[in-house]
């Protein structure tokens, strides 16, 4: 068993394994619009849902990148479901395009209007979350030093779901094929799904 402490990060491996251990990670495909009308679209693998009541999601930007700055400026953002069939499009939107260049324009994607926020959603994505920013901050380490990451939290105020991914009123993961980020340059598509019921007895004897 390999062991190392993260203060030195002397793991002796070709690449830092941290993000390969915290995997798979859902991809927050974030679209935003500035007050001047600038549209941005970019994927974030530091993303997740953090609350159901109210429905809150977060994404973390390494540095104050366009998605974070525009979400904070406008108070809104949209999370588009990144899927296997759209993987190449998702990857293209990670290009370091200058502010003012819409990733929709060179990624072959279509802007679709949202209902409650001004940012567009990706028309080709089968699901989207319209969000309004509730807070943002730079998380701190043990020594109190602020991280270089900016965390943006938003409350989901509206949801879009394409009927094509619904089976018996539930989202079918085989149809949706959500895309996730693994370590290094690796990605995965959900293509194997199984169910487990949570135990209700204290000793889990009802499993």
N, C-alpha and C positions, 0 to 999 in steps of 0.2 A: 504494500500500500504506500503510494507516494504521499509525502506530507511536506507542506511548506507554509510559512507565515506570510501574510499579505503585506506586512510592513517592508519586507525586502523583496517579495515577489520572485524569489529565486527558485523557480519550479523546475528549471533544467529542461524545459520542453521548447519546441520550436515556436510555439505561440501561446499566449495567455489562455488557459482553459476555462476561465471563469464563465464566460457567456455560453460555452458549450455544456456546462453543468446546469446552468439555469436555462433549460430548454425542454420542450419547444416554447417559444414566446410568440403570442399573437402579434400580428403586425397592425399598427394603427396607421391607416392610409389617410393622412390628414389633409383636408382641403380648407383653404382660408381665403378671405377677401379683405383687402385693406379698405380704409375709408375712402381712398381715391379710386378704388375699383380694381386694384391689382389682385390677380388670382394666383394662388400657389397650391401645389399638390406635392406631397412628399411622404415616404414611408418611414415609420418609426418602430423599431423592435422593442424599445423600452416603452411598452404600452400595456394597459390592462383595465378591466373594470375593477373598481374598488368599493362599490356600494350598490345595493339594489334599491334601498329606500332612504333617500332618493337615489335615482340611477346616476351614478358618477363614474366617469372614466378619466384616465390620466395618460399623458404622454410626456416623455422626458427627452429634451433636446440637448445634445452635447454642444454647449455653447448656445448663444442667442441666435439661432438660425431663423430663416424666414417664417416657418410655420409657427414657431413660438412667438416671435415678435408680432406677427400679424394677428394671431389669436388674442394676444394680450391687448393689442391696440384696438381691435374691433370688438372684443368681448365674445367672439363666436368662433366655432370651428365645426367641421363635419368629419366624422369617422366613416370611411368607406370600407366595406368588407373586401380585403385582399384575398383573391382566390387563385387556385392553380391555373385555370385558363387565362388569367390576367397577369401571371407572374412576370412575363417579359415587360409588360406595361408598367407594373409596379417598379421593376428594376430601373427602367428608363427614367421614371420620375425621381429617382435618387440622384440624378446628375446634378452637379454643382452649378446650376443655371443662375445667372445674376438676377438680383431683385428686379422685378418688373417683367420678367419673362415667365409666361404661363407654361407650366409643364404639360398642360392639356394640349398645347399647340404642337409639341414635337413628339408626344407619346402616342398619338393616334386615339386619344380618348375624347369623349364628348361631355361637355358641361350640361348638367340638368339642374333646373332651379329647385331650391328647397322651399319649404312652406313658412318656417318661422325664423330662419336665419338667412343672412344675405349671401353667405358663402355657397358656392355650387356643390353639388354632389357628382360623383362619377356615374354617368348614365349606364355604363356597361357593368357596374358592380350590382350584385343582386340584393344588397342591403346597405343601409346607411343610417347613421345616428346624427341627428342635428343636436348640437351642443352649445350651451352658453357657459362662458368661463365663470367659475366661482372663486378661484384663487390661483395664484402662481407663486413660486418661491424657488430658491436655490437650497437643496438639502445640504446638511452639514455632516462632516465626519466626526469621529470621536474627539478630536482635538478642537472642535468648534469651527474649523475652517470650512468655508462654503465650497461646495462642489462646483465644478465648471458647468454642470448640467442645470437646466432650467426645467422645472416640473410645472406643467399646466394641467389643472383639473377643471373639468367641465361637467355640468349637469345635462343629461340627455332630456331634451324637451320634445323631441319627435323622432319617430322611427319609420323608415321605408323598408319594405320587404317585397321582393318580386315573388309572385305566385309560383314561379317555376321551381323554387327551392322548397316549397311547402308540400308535405305529405301528411294527410289526415290532420291538418291544422298545425303541424309542427315543422320546424326547419329540419330538413333532411341533410345531414352532413355529407352524405355521399353525393348529393346533388350540388350543394354549396361549395364543396371542396375548399375549405378555408386554408389559406397559405400561412405557414408559420416559419419563424426564423430559428435556426439551430446555431451551432457555433461556427466560427470561421466564415466560409463562403457558402455554407450549407443551408438549404431550405427543405421544408417538408410539406406535403399535402395530406390532409386527413382523408384516408381511403379505407380505414378499418375502424369500425365503431362497435362497441359492446356496452351492455348495460349492467349496472350493479345497484342493488337496493341498499341503502344505508341501514345498518343495524339499529334497532330501537331498544333492545335490551342492553342493560349496562355491561353484560359480559359478552355481548355480540353473539349470543347463542342462536339468534334468529337469522343469521346470515345463511 
